[in-house]
Amino acid sequence: MISLARRAALAAAVWMASSAVGQAGTVTAYTALEEDEIADYVAAAKADLPGIDLKVLRLSTGDLGARILAESSNPQHDVIWGWAVTNMLDPRILALIEPYAARGSEALPATYKGAGGSWFAATGYMAAFCVNTEMLKAKNLPMPTSWKDLANPVYKGEVVMPNPVSSGTGYLQIAAILQSQGNDKGWQFLKTLDGNVAQYIKSGSKPCKAARAGEFAIGTSLAFAAIKSVEEGFPIKMVIPSDGAGYELEASALMKSSKSKADAQRFLDWTLSPKAAALYGKYKEIVTIPGAPAPKAAVEAGLPADVSKVLYPMDFAKSAAERDATLKAWQATIGR
């Protein structure tokens, strides 16, 4: 019987051999992935795709959308790589995309790909609190377990959140609250919670970094940021909010305007390859590729083996349709 490791090696070898065809060229990818993971993925992709000159522009989720729309009459990129599906579903963005069924996408559940092959998502991220246990002890604060808990006045000035205008993590957090509580109660809750928030930070991972540095007791952030902080020995406990752990998928797609479509397609195929799947666990709490194992660090930090059991069932179409109105309302009532 062939071992799982041997099967994976054979699959990778077959995939690499079948991908070695085609004329090499320049592929420009626009992405909202984090810088450290981009470097790892790009190094592996270049090794597997000899001759392709992969160029990457990384911007935060909101800024990337603004860039793509500003360039819509003359797009400067070949692929969108790892961008919030909520943003990808903007009709103005979908109009720029050419459907492409990347190799391996047929194995993805329907939830993780767009109709007609418009996009697919290999990874995703979910909301979690990074709670500094030393600060809680020093200030005699209780351990929060939910969003509702964070609105307790005892946490005034101790909470830092990502700004939903620039951060996909920030938007998924408020979208999950609004979807789970309803608009009226949800907005009232966000206003109450705002009374405890010291800052809204541009990045989704930085609230966790601020908490682990002891700047604030609690950072509402990403589960992966919490997992890494625990793994690296910081006094952080990952808390998955019991009343709404929103999540987001990181979608990829081919641009209609690409002048290097064959190579752009090869790169998109690579993002679903065995090599890529093996790397994702180093950076992601949600990997959609069947058979991808849960990283040891994630399990030790408290992430369930089946994360679907703790995720709020996000309505991504609703999140996308209401995004502009929601952000406008947030800026008018809370924005700072």
C-alpha beads as a LAMMPS data file, in Angstrom:
LAMMPS data file: protein, C-alpha beads

336 atoms
335 bonds

1 atom types
1 bond types

-500.0 500.0 xlo xhi
-500.0 500.0 ylo yhi
-500.0 500.0 zlo zhi

Masses

1 110.0

Atoms # bond

1 1 1 0.000 0.000 0.000
2 1 1 1.320 3.451 -0.891
3 1 1 1.744 5.701 2.165
4 1 1 0.026 9.068 2.384
5 1 1 3.408 10.789 2.198
6 1 1 4.317 8.790 -0.938
7 1 1 0.945 9.601 -2.510
8 1 1 1.464 13.299 -1.816
9 1 1 4.948 13.169 -3.344
10 1 1 3.651 11.402 -6.460
11 1 1 0.792 13.885 -6.798
12 1 1 3.210 16.787 -6.528
13 1 1 5.526 15.237 -9.117
14 1 1 2.671 14.672 -11.564
15 1 1 1.359 18.199 -11.023
16 1 1 4.801 19.767 -11.556
17 1 1 5.417 17.735 -14.697
18 1 1 2.074 18.695 -16.204
19 1 1 2.676 22.350 -15.313
20 1 1 6.070 22.573 -16.980
21 1 1 4.525 23.248 -20.380
22 1 1 3.707 26.596 -21.890
23 1 1 5.720 29.660 -22.687
24 1 1 7.087 31.512 -19.706
25 1 1 6.512 35.207 -19.144
26 1 1 5.651 37.847 -16.579
27 1 1 2.637 37.382 -14.320
28 1 1 1.560 40.259 -12.103
29 1 1 -0.574 39.338 -9.105
30 1 1 -2.490 41.764 -6.913
31 1 1 -3.026 40.377 -3.425
32 1 1 -4.094 41.159 0.129
33 1 1 -2.222 38.208 1.643
34 1 1 0.196 38.990 4.463
35 1 1 3.781 39.834 3.513
36 1 1 5.463 36.935 5.312
37 1 1 3.282 34.306 3.669
38 1 1 3.629 35.945 0.248
39 1 1 7.408 35.564 0.425
40 1 1 7.085 31.862 1.242
41 1 1 4.507 31.150 -1.450
42 1 1 6.363 33.115 -4.127
43 1 1 9.627 31.272 -3.455
44 1 1 7.846 27.923 -3.811
45 1 1 5.891 29.024 -6.899
46 1 1 9.017 30.241 -8.679
47 1 1 10.732 26.930 -7.968
48 1 1 7.774 24.994 -9.385
49 1 1 7.144 27.335 -12.333
50 1 1 10.567 27.925 -13.881
51 1 1 10.740 30.857 -16.207
52 1 1 7.691 32.688 -14.925
53 1 1 8.578 36.124 -13.644
54 1 1 6.068 36.529 -10.826
55 1 1 5.549 40.090 -9.675
56 1 1 3.347 40.818 -6.660
57 1 1 1.685 43.982 -5.410
58 1 1 0.390 43.668 -1.854
59 1 1 -2.185 46.084 -0.433
60 1 1 -4.704 45.861 2.401
61 1 1 -8.117 44.539 1.364
62 1 1 -9.880 47.886 1.024
63 1 1 -6.944 49.636 -0.626
64 1 1 -6.591 46.815 -3.142
65 1 1 -10.221 47.178 -4.201
66 1 1 -9.738 50.899 -4.717
67 1 1 -6.624 50.210 -6.803
68 1 1 -8.355 47.641 -9.031
69 1 1 -11.322 49.925 -9.658
70 1 1 -9.095 52.926 -10.345
71 1 1 -7.268 50.889 -13.000
72 1 1 -10.384 49.200 -14.377
73 1 1 -10.104 50.866 -17.799
74 1 1 -6.523 49.605 -18.113
75 1 1 -5.797 46.837 -15.571
76 1 1 -2.136 46.402 -14.679
77 1 1 -2.342 42.854 -13.336
78 1 1 -3.005 39.346 -14.599
79 1 1 -4.532 37.715 -11.541
80 1 1 -6.197 38.568 -8.268
81 1 1 -4.650 36.311 -5.650
82 1 1 -5.985 35.729 -2.143
83 1 1 -8.445 38.618 -1.805
84 1 1 -11.605 38.741 0.313
85 1 1 -14.446 37.106 -1.590
86 1 1 -16.803 39.742 -0.199
87 1 1 -14.837 42.295 -2.204
88 1 1 -14.478 40.000 -5.210
89 1 1 -18.283 39.767 -5.487
90 1 1 -18.558 43.471 -6.292
91 1 1 -20.203 43.485 -9.766
92 1 1 -17.622 46.005 -10.944
93 1 1 -14.856 43.554 -10.056
94 1 1 -16.641 40.504 -11.469
95 1 1 -16.965 42.361 -14.781
96 1 1 -13.155 42.395 -15.005
97 1 1 -12.769 38.657 -14.391
98 1 1 -12.539 35.861 -16.942
99 1 1 -13.935 32.520 -15.700
100 1 1 -11.241 29.901 -15.304
101 1 1 -11.574 26.462 -13.737
102 1 1 -8.148 26.107 -12.152
103 1 1 -6.736 22.607 -11.947
104 1 1 -7.884 21.181 -8.609
105 1 1 -10.879 23.470 -8.254
106 1 1 -13.201 20.596 -9.160
107 1 1 -12.383 19.037 -5.771
108 1 1 -13.403 22.146 -3.816
109 1 1 -16.861 22.238 -2.210
110 1 1 -19.255 24.599 -3.995
111 1 1 -19.052 27.068 -1.086
112 1 1 -15.444 27.759 -1.975
113 1 1 -15.816 28.709 -5.641
114 1 1 -17.843 31.105 -7.732
115 1 1 -20.520 30.306 -10.248
116 1 1 -19.138 29.438 -13.669
117 1 1 -15.542 29.399 -12.450
118 1 1 -15.390 33.132 -11.787
119 1 1 -13.252 32.636 -8.664
120 1 1 -12.049 30.011 -6.204
121 1 1 -10.734 30.173 -2.653
122 1 1 -7.922 27.958 -1.397
123 1 1 -7.754 29.588 2.020
124 1 1 -9.692 31.745 4.440
125 1 1 -9.474 33.423 7.806
126 1 1 -11.725 33.780 10.811
127 1 1 -12.212 36.223 13.631
128 1 1 -10.778 35.583 17.072
129 1 1 -9.754 37.605 20.103
130 1 1 -6.136 37.825 21.183
131 1 1 -6.356 38.201 24.938
132 1 1 -3.273 39.111 26.958
133 1 1 -3.620 36.929 30.060
134 1 1 -0.956 38.829 32.017
135 1 1 -2.783 42.122 31.514
136 1 1 -6.092 40.576 32.544
137 1 1 -4.498 39.317 35.742
138 1 1 -2.747 42.620 36.479
139 1 1 -5.948 44.611 35.977
140 1 1 -8.251 42.007 37.529
141 1 1 -10.328 41.684 34.370
142 1 1 -12.462 38.653 33.469
143 1 1 -11.724 36.498 30.421
144 1 1 -14.105 37.495 27.596
145 1 1 -15.787 34.703 25.652
146 1 1 -18.049 36.655 23.285
147 1 1 -18.582 39.954 21.509
148 1 1 -21.243 40.715 24.095
149 1 1 -18.607 40.422 26.816
150 1 1 -16.390 42.999 25.099
151 1 1 -19.112 45.623 25.523
152 1 1 -18.764 45.346 29.312
153 1 1 -17.577 48.750 30.630
154 1 1 -14.769 47.022 32.557
155 1 1 -12.896 46.770 29.248
156 1 1 -13.038 50.495 28.473
157 1 1 -9.834 51.484 26.672
158 1 1 -8.560 47.903 26.651
159 1 1 -9.896 46.809 23.244
160 1 1 -8.306 47.474 19.856
161 1 1 -9.999 46.517 16.571
162 1 1 -9.158 46.579 12.855
163 1 1 -10.691 49.394 10.828
164 1 1 -13.361 47.856 8.561
165 1 1 -12.806 50.461 5.849
166 1 1 -9.260 49.285 5.135
167 1 1 -9.214 45.820 6.681
168 1 1 -11.064 42.769 5.408
169 1 1 -10.817 41.331 8.903
170 1 1 -12.446 44.446 10.313
171 1 1 -15.275 44.253 7.819
172 1 1 -15.980 40.561 8.381
173 1 1 -16.167 41.224 12.125
174 1 1 -18.852 43.883 11.854
175 1 1 -20.638 42.048 9.019
176 1 1 -20.945 38.950 11.219
177 1 1 -22.279 41.062 14.107
178 1 1 -24.859 42.757 11.875
179 1 1 -25.930 39.483 10.277
180 1 1 -26.214 37.641 13.590
181 1 1 -27.955 40.417 15.538
182 1 1 -29.856 42.179 12.770
183 1 1 -29.204 45.749 11.637
184 1 1 -30.957 47.681 14.431
185 1 1 -29.564 45.677 17.347
186 1 1 -26.257 45.214 15.581
187 1 1 -25.605 48.923 15.087
188 1 1 -26.655 49.683 18.642
189 1 1 -24.240 47.033 19.862
190 1 1 -21.388 48.413 17.725
191 1 1 -21.968 51.884 19.160
192 1 1 -21.854 50.464 22.685
193 1 1 -18.732 48.452 21.899
194 1 1 -17.099 51.569 20.456
195 1 1 -17.106 53.032 23.955
196 1 1 -14.512 50.424 24.945
197 1 1 -12.372 50.582 21.789
198 1 1 -9.131 52.508 22.183
199 1 1 -8.127 52.387 18.517
200 1 1 -9.158 51.084 15.107
201 1 1 -6.046 49.860 13.298
202 1 1 -5.626 49.526 9.525
203 1 1 -4.465 45.896 9.530
204 1 1 -6.336 42.782 10.645
205 1 1 -3.296 41.222 12.322
206 1 1 -1.986 44.289 14.133
207 1 1 -4.612 44.326 16.930
208 1 1 -3.242 40.949 18.003
209 1 1 0.319 42.238 17.841
210 1 1 -0.696 45.217 19.973
211 1 1 -2.259 42.903 22.548
212 1 1 0.718 40.582 22.729
213 1 1 3.011 43.596 23.156
214 1 1 0.956 44.630 26.194
215 1 1 -0.324 47.854 24.621
216 1 1 -3.919 46.695 25.127
217 1 1 -5.517 43.763 26.886
218 1 1 -7.592 42.560 23.929
219 1 1 -7.146 42.700 20.174
220 1 1 -10.000 41.543 17.956
221 1 1 -8.072 39.969 15.132
222 1 1 -7.496 36.772 13.182
223 1 1 -7.374 33.286 14.606
224 1 1 -4.061 32.723 12.860
225 1 1 -2.505 35.799 14.464
226 1 1 -3.550 34.400 17.848
227 1 1 -2.214 30.937 16.993
228 1 1 1.200 32.339 16.031
229 1 1 1.344 34.486 19.149
230 1 1 0.663 31.466 21.356
231 1 1 3.212 29.387 19.442
232 1 1 5.857 32.085 19.859
233 1 1 5.377 32.169 23.624
234 1 1 3.477 35.405 24.107
235 1 1 0.973 35.527 27.003
236 1 1 -1.938 35.298 24.584
237 1 1 -5.069 33.179 24.750
238 1 1 -7.071 32.697 21.576
239 1 1 -10.792 33.218 22.146
240 1 1 -13.240 32.329 19.393
241 1 1 -16.327 34.485 20.093
242 1 1 -19.234 32.227 20.945
243 1 1 -21.790 34.642 19.485
244 1 1 -20.390 35.118 16.008
245 1 1 -16.994 34.011 14.706
246 1 1 -17.226 35.616 11.298
247 1 1 -14.957 34.408 8.542
248 1 1 -13.810 35.351 5.078
249 1 1 -12.563 33.412 2.081
250 1 1 -9.466 34.484 0.153
251 1 1 -10.432 34.291 -3.487
252 1 1 -8.320 34.174 -6.632
253 1 1 -9.279 34.883 -10.234
254 1 1 -8.002 35.498 -13.757
255 1 1 -8.261 38.955 -15.295
256 1 1 -9.875 39.264 -18.728
257 1 1 -7.239 41.818 -19.653
258 1 1 -4.252 39.580 -18.906
259 1 1 -1.664 39.547 -21.664
260 1 1 -0.034 36.448 -20.171
261 1 1 -3.068 34.205 -19.740
262 1 1 -1.313 30.863 -20.217
263 1 1 1.194 31.657 -17.471
264 1 1 -1.434 33.329 -15.313
265 1 1 -3.465 30.111 -15.525
266 1 1 -0.400 28.051 -14.624
267 1 1 0.085 30.199 -11.541
268 1 1 -3.563 29.875 -10.511
269 1 1 -3.266 26.092 -10.988
270 1 1 -0.237 26.169 -8.699
271 1 1 -2.199 27.835 -5.900
272 1 1 -4.262 24.622 -5.623
273 1 1 -1.283 22.299 -5.996
274 1 1 -0.002 19.858 -3.331
275 1 1 3.033 22.112 -2.750
276 1 1 0.862 25.140 -2.081
277 1 1 -1.554 23.157 0.115
278 1 1 1.374 22.009 2.258
279 1 1 2.428 25.618 2.819
280 1 1 -0.958 27.070 3.681
281 1 1 -1.123 25.402 7.088
282 1 1 1.835 27.528 8.190
283 1 1 -0.261 30.666 7.790
284 1 1 -3.957 29.813 7.621
285 1 1 -6.595 28.474 9.967
286 1 1 -8.937 27.707 7.049
287 1 1 -7.615 25.624 4.130
288 1 1 -10.334 24.509 1.719
289 1 1 -8.287 21.943 -0.234
290 1 1 -9.548 18.457 0.742
291 1 1 -7.162 16.482 2.920
292 1 1 -5.122 19.437 4.165
293 1 1 -4.235 18.654 7.817
294 1 1 -4.780 21.040 10.720
295 1 1 -1.408 22.433 11.857
296 1 1 -0.188 21.279 15.272
297 1 1 0.165 24.871 16.486
298 1 1 -3.483 25.586 15.648
299 1 1 -4.694 22.542 17.548
300 1 1 -2.529 23.389 20.570
301 1 1 -3.867 26.969 20.584
302 1 1 -7.419 25.628 20.801
303 1 1 -8.667 25.678 17.215
304 1 1 -11.231 22.908 16.679
305 1 1 -10.320 20.192 14.186
306 1 1 -13.504 21.081 12.304
307 1 1 -13.606 24.880 12.244
308 1 1 -16.952 24.848 10.453
309 1 1 -18.537 24.068 13.837
310 1 1 -17.533 27.478 15.240
311 1 1 -17.912 29.667 12.162
312 1 1 -20.885 31.951 11.782
313 1 1 -22.614 31.006 8.482
314 1 1 -21.728 34.186 6.613
315 1 1 -23.895 35.301 3.718
316 1 1 -21.103 36.517 1.440
317 1 1 -23.490 37.800 -1.226
318 1 1 -25.214 39.920 1.434
319 1 1 -21.857 41.104 2.796
320 1 1 -20.816 42.134 -0.701
321 1 1 -24.104 43.825 -1.618
322 1 1 -24.237 45.810 1.616
323 1 1 -20.528 46.548 1.957
324 1 1 -20.533 50.148 0.696
325 1 1 -23.645 51.079 2.692
326 1 1 -22.302 49.385 5.811
327 1 1 -18.944 51.139 5.626
328 1 1 -20.630 54.470 4.955
329 1 1 -22.819 53.950 8.027
330 1 1 -19.809 52.894 10.099
331 1 1 -17.887 56.021 9.126
332 1 1 -20.873 58.218 9.890
333 1 1 -21.607 56.718 13.301
334 1 1 -18.274 55.373 14.556
335 1 1 -15.424 56.102 12.140
336 1 1 -12.284 57.456 13.734

Bonds

1 1 1 2
2 1 2 3
3 1 3 4
4 1 4 5
5 1 5 6
6 1 6 7
7 1 7 8
8 1 8 9
9 1 9 10
10 1 10 11
11 1 11 12
12 1 12 13
13 1 13 14
14 1 14 15
15 1 15 16
16 1 16 17
17 1 17 18
18 1 18 19
19 1 19 20
20 1 20 21
21 1 21 22
22 1 22 23
23 1 23 24
24 1 24 25
25 1 25 26
26 1 26 27
27 1 27 28
28 1 28 29
29 1 29 30
30 1 30 31
31 1 31 32
32 1 32 33
33 1 33 34
34 1 34 35
35 1 35 36
36 1 36 37
37 1 37 38
38 1 38 39
39 1 39 40
40 1 40 41
41 1 41 42
42 1 42 43
43 1 43 44
44 1 44 45
45 1 45 46
46 1 46 47
47 1 47 48
48 1 48 49
49 1 49 50
50 1 50 51
51 1 51 52
52 1 52 53
53 1 53 54
54 1 54 55
55 1 55 56
56 1 56 57
57 1 57 58
58 1 58 59
59 1 59 60
60 1 60 61
61 1 61 62
62 1 62 63
63 1 63 64
64 1 64 65
65 1 65 66
66 1 66 67
67 1 67 68
68 1 68 69
69 1 69 70
70 1 70 71
71 1 71 72
72 1 72 73
73 1 73 74
74 1 74 75
75 1 75 76
76 1 76 77
77 1 77 78
78 1 78 79
79 1 79 80
80 1 80 81
81 1 81 82
82 1 82 83
83 1 83 84
84 1 84 85
85 1 85 86
86 1 86 87
87 1 87 88
88 1 88 89
89 1 89 90
90 1 90 91
91 1 91 92
92 1 92 93
93 1 93 94
94 1 94 95
95 1 95 96
96 1 96 97
97 1 97 98
98 1 98 99
99 1 99 100
100 1 100 101
101 1 101 102
102 1 102 103
103 1 103 104
104 1 104 105
105 1 105 106
106 1 106 107
107 1 107 108
108 1 108 109
109 1 109 110
110 1 110 111
111 1 111 112
112 1 112 113
113 1 113 114
114 1 114 115
115 1 115 116
116 1 116 117
117 1 117 118
118 1 118 119
119 1 119 120
120 1 120 121
121 1 121 122
122 1 122 123
123 1 123 124
124 1 124 125
125 1 125 126
126 1 126 127
127 1 127 128
128 1 128 129
129 1 129 130
130 1 130 131
131 1 131 132
132 1 132 133
133 1 133 134
134 1 134 135
135 1 135 136
136 1 136 137
137 1 137 138
138 1 138 139
139 1 139 140
140 1 140 141
141 1 141 142
142 1 142 143
143 1 143 144
144 1 144 145
145 1 145 146
146 1 146 147
147 1 147 148
148 1 148 149
149 1 149 150
150 1 150 151
151 1 151 152
152 1 152 153
153 1 153 154
154 1 154 155
155 1 155 156
156 1 156 157
157 1 157 158
158 1 158 159
159 1 159 160
160 1 160 161
161 1 161 162
162 1 162 163
163 1 163 164
164 1 164 165
165 1 165 166
166 1 166 167
167 1 167 168
168 1 168 169
169 1 169 170
170 1 170 171
171 1 171 172
172 1 172 173
173 1 173 174
174 1 174 175
175 1 175 176
176 1 176 177
177 1 177 178
178 1 178 179
179 1 179 180
180 1 180 181
181 1 181 182
182 1 182 183
183 1 183 184
184 1 184 185
185 1 185 186
186 1 186 187
187 1 187 188
188 1 188 189
189 1 189 190
190 1 190 191
191 1 191 192
192 1 192 193
193 1 193 194
194 1 194 195
195 1 195 196
196 1 196 197
197 1 197 198
198 1 198 199
199 1 199 200
200 1 200 201
201 1 201 202
202 1 202 203
203 1 203 204
204 1 204 205
205 1 205 206
206 1 206 207
207 1 207 208
208 1 208 209
209 1 209 210
210 1 210 211
211 1 211 212
212 1 212 213
213 1 213 214
214 1 214 215
215 1 215 216
216 1 216 217
217 1 217 218
218 1 218 219
219 1 219 220
220 1 220 221
221 1 221 222
222 1 222 223
223 1 223 224
224 1 224 225
225 1 225 226
226 1 226 227
227 1 227 228
228 1 228 229
229 1 229 230
230 1 230 231
231 1 231 232
232 1 232 233
233 1 233 234
234 1 234 235
235 1 235 236
236 1 236 237
237 1 237 238
238 1 238 239
239 1 239 240
240 1 240 241
241 1 241 242
242 1 242 243
243 1 243 244
244 1 244 245
245 1 245 246
246 1 246 247
247 1 247 248
248 1 248 249
249 1 249 250
250 1 250 251
251 1 251 252
252 1 252 253
253 1 253 254
254 1 254 255
255 1 255 256
256 1 256 257
257 1 257 258
258 1 258 259
259 1 259 260
260 1 260 261
261 1 261 262
262 1 262 263
263 1 263 264
264 1 264 265
265 1 265 266
266 1 266 267
267 1 267 268
268 1 268 269
269 1 269 270
270 1 270 271
271 1 271 272
272 1 272 273
273 1 273 274
274 1 274 275
275 1 275 276
276 1 276 277
277 1 277 278
278 1 278 279
279 1 279 280
280 1 280 281
281 1 281 282
282 1 282 283
283 1 283 284
284 1 284 285
285 1 285 286
286 1 286 287
287 1 287 288
288 1 288 289
289 1 289 290
290 1 290 291
291 1 291 292
292 1 292 293
293 1 293 294
294 1 294 295
295 1 295 296
296 1 296 297
297 1 297 298
298 1 298 299
299 1 299 300
300 1 300 301
301 1 301 302
302 1 302 303
303 1 303 304
304 1 304 305
305 1 305 306
306 1 306 307
307 1 307 308
308 1 308 309
309 1 309 310
310 1 310 311
311 1 311 312
312 1 312 313
313 1 313 314
314 1 314 315
315 1 315 316
316 1 316 317
317 1 317 318
318 1 318 319
319 1 319 320
320 1 320 321
321 1 321 322
322 1 322 323
323 1 323 324
324 1 324 325
325 1 325 326
326 1 326 327
327 1 327 328
328 1 328 329
329 1 329 330
330 1 330 331
331 1 331 332
332 1 332 333
333 1 333 334
334 1 334 335
335 1 335 336
